[in-house]
Amino acid sequence: MRPSESQLNQITKAWPSVKDMLSVPHSKAQYGRMVRFLDSLIDEVGNDQAHPLAALMETVGRLIEVYEELNVPAHSGDSVSALKMLMDEHGFKQKDMKEIGSQGVVSEILNGKRQLNRRQVQALAEKFHVSPAVFL
């Protein structure tokens, strides 16, 4: 369906205020902003597919996927490397990883002295909005 001239004018007026959140990110900084925006949308929408922002959440997720496909190296099967990469991408430190345990537990995992358990894998998948397979 082709937009009417009136719709196109409305979009043209609105675009400058939303383009940064509705365009494929082209830098790590833009990507980080979009991931934070998606986190906010997920907090708001949750699993409510009827929520007015559900389609926006899906769209932002797809834009992030495009960036990741072009810029994030494929997972090599090493859960520690995947976790470190995701922490770096999101600007997280050990203290930000409370979902998987104390800082001591996080340190042991990041240093390869301890394996992630099922609960931790699920918590990380939810935190980073990735498949649990990333950590297996």
N, C-alpha and C positions, 0 to 999 in steps of 0.2 A: 504494500500500500504506500503510495507516494504521499508525503506530507503536503498539506495545503500551504499556501503562501503565509497565512496567519500562523500556522503551527511552526513553519520555518522561521518566521520572525521571532516567535516566542523562544525557540531554541537558540537562535542567534543571540538574543539578549541574555539568556541564562547561561550560555556556554562558558564565558570567562570565569564565572564564579564556581563552576563545577569541573572544568576541564582537567585540573590536576588530579582529581579523584576518579575520573572516568576515562583516562587515557592510559595506554600501555606505558608502564614506567620504563625509562631509558637510563636510569642511574641507580646506584645502590641507595642513595638518599630518597629518591622518589619511591623506590620499591619499599623501603622501610616505612615511609609515610602511608603507603597503601596497605601494608600489612597491619599497621596500627588502626587504620580506618576499618579494615575488615574485622579486626578484633572487636571494635566498638559495635559494628553492625551485628556480629554474632552474639554479643552480649545483649543487644536490644531485641533481635529477632528470635534467637534460639532455634528451636525446631518448628516454629509456627510458619508453615508454608503459606498461610493466608495473611500473614503480616504484610502491611503496605510496603515495607522495605525488603521483603524476601527476594524479589527480583533484582534489586540493587545489590544485595549481598552476593547473589550468584554472579552478577556481572563483574563486580570487583574481584571476586575469586578467580574468574576466568582471565581477567587482565593480569593478575598476579601470576597465574599459570603460564601465560605467554612469556613473561619476563623470565621465569624460572627455567622454562624450556630452552631459552636462548642463552642464559647466563649462569645457571647453577649446574655444576658438574654432576653427572649421573652418579647415583649412589654406588659405592664400591663394595657394599656388603659389610662394612665395618661400622657397627653401631656407635662406637665412641667418636669416630671421625664425623659421622652424620650429626651426632649431638653437638659436637664442637662447632661444626659449620653452621648449624641452625642457631646456636647460641650467639655466634658472631654476627650472623645476618640480622638477628633481632636485637642485638646490643645487650644480651643477658650475661650476667656474671653468675658464679656459683651460688651466691646468696639469693638469686632470683629463681632458683630451681627447687623451691620447697616441695613441689609436687612429687619429687622422687626421693626426698629425705633430707636429713640434716646436711650441713656443709661437709661433714666428714664422709658421709655416704656418697655425696656428689663427687667429692675429691677422689674417693676410691674408684668410682665408676669412670671418671675422666682419665685416671691414671692406669686403667685396665686391671685393677686389682679386684674388681667386683663386676659381675654381670648385671644387666638390667633384668628385673623380674617382670612378670606379666602386668601387674598393676602399674609399675613405673612406665612401661612401654605405652600402655593405654593413656596414662596421664600426659606423657610427652606428645603423643599423637594429637591429643585434644589441644594441648597448649600451643603447638606449632601448626595445627591444622594440616597435618600430613597423615598418610596411611601408617598404621602401626608397622607395616612391613619395612619401613625405613630403618627401624631400629632392630630388625631381626637378622 
